[in-house]
Structure formats: C-alpha cells, structure tokens
Amino acid sequence: MAGRLGGIAPGTLDFHGQTATHATAAADTSAHEAMSGLMARWAAALPRFAEAGDRLQAAMHGAARAYAESDGAVAAAAEKGERRS
C-alpha cells in the first residue's frame, strides 16, 4: 500500500501538467473563465494532495518498520525462552 501511495505525488503533478496544457485550448472562448478558475483551484489543491500522499506513505513505512522491529523482538524473546526450557 505504501508503495502504491508513492505514485500519488508524481501522478498528480503529471496530471496537473497535462490538464494545464489542454486548458490553454479554451483561450478566447466562453469556457476560458471557467477553465481558468478550475485550473487555479487545481493548482492550489493538487500540491496539498500530493503532500498528504507523501506524508501518508512515510507514516505507513514508519509503521511497517516499527511492526517489523516489534515482531523481531518478540521472536528473539521467544527463542531465548525456548533455550532456557
């Protein structure tokens, strides 16, 4: 899951770039103002969305590391207990 989240930030930035290119096609049409407003909102929201994806990915990696360390500690303690028996 964390690996899949790693694609969010680059994916949203790529999508924004592609959309911005197509938005220029609305120049000198009645849709220009609507497209400009939409692109302004996208420009404000997408970086936040990408940042949230990056933070969530980092948190999931941290949680996975902590889980692996805990699991290793439990296994080591169990192994020590078996040797004493």
C-alpha distance (Angstrom), angle and dihedral (degrees) to the residues before:
residue distance angle dihedral
M1 . . .
A2 3.80 . .
G3 3.80 89.0 .
R4 3.78 91.7 53.5
L5 3.80 90.5 49.3
G6 3.80 88.8 56.4
G7 3.79 88.1 71.6
I8 3.80 94.7 57.0
A9 3.79 98.9 79.7
P10 3.81 97.1 46.8
G11 3.79 90.7 39.8
T12 3.79 94.5 53.4
L13 3.78 92.0 46.6
D14 3.82 90.7 50.5
F15 3.78 90.9 47.7
H16 3.80 91.0 50.2
G17 3.79 91.0 51.9
Q18 3.79 92.2 50.0
T19 3.79 92.7 47.0
A20 3.79 92.5 48.3
T21 3.78 89.9 54.7
H22 3.80 91.8 53.3
A23 3.81 92.4 44.5
T24 3.79 90.6 66.8
A25 3.81 87.2 65.5
A26 3.81 87.7 72.0
A27 3.81 92.4 63.1
D28 3.80 113.2 126.5
T29 3.81 92.5 14.3
S30 3.79 132.9 103.2
A31 3.81 88.2 -105.7
H32 3.80 93.2 60.2
E33 3.81 96.1 91.4
A34 3.80 92.5 46.4
M35 3.80 92.1 47.6
S36 3.81 91.5 47.3
G37 3.80 90.7 52.0
L38 3.79 91.8 46.8
M39 3.80 92.1 49.7
A40 3.80 91.4 48.6
R41 3.80 90.3 53.8
W42 3.81 91.1 45.7
A43 3.80 90.7 49.3
A44 3.81 90.0 53.7
A45 3.82 97.2 42.6
L46 3.79 105.0 39.2
P47 3.81 97.4 62.8
R48 3.82 89.3 51.2
F49 3.78 90.9 48.8
A50 3.80 91.0 49.1
E51 3.81 91.1 47.8
A52 3.80 91.0 50.5
G53 3.81 89.5 51.0
D54 3.80 90.7 50.8
R55 3.81 91.7 49.8
L56 3.79 92.8 46.9
Q57 3.79 90.7 49.7
A58 3.82 91.0 50.4
A59 3.81 90.9 48.5
M60 3.79 91.5 50.5
H61 3.80 91.5 49.4
G62 3.82 89.3 49.7
A63 3.79 91.7 49.5
A64 3.80 91.2 48.6
R65 3.82 90.7 50.7
A66 3.81 91.4 49.7
Y67 3.79 91.0 48.1
A68 3.81 92.1 49.8
E69 3.81 91.2 48.9
S70 3.80 91.8 48.6
D71 3.78 91.6 46.8
G72 3.80 90.0 50.2
A73 3.80 91.7 49.3
V74 3.81 91.9 50.6
A75 3.81 91.2 48.5
A76 3.82 91.4 48.8
A77 3.81 91.9 48.8
A78 3.81 91.2 48.5
E79 3.78 90.8 49.8
K80 3.81 91.5 51.0
G81 3.80 90.0 49.4
E82 3.81 91.7 52.0
R83 3.81 91.4 51.7
R84 3.82 91.6 54.3
S85 3.80 93.0 52.1
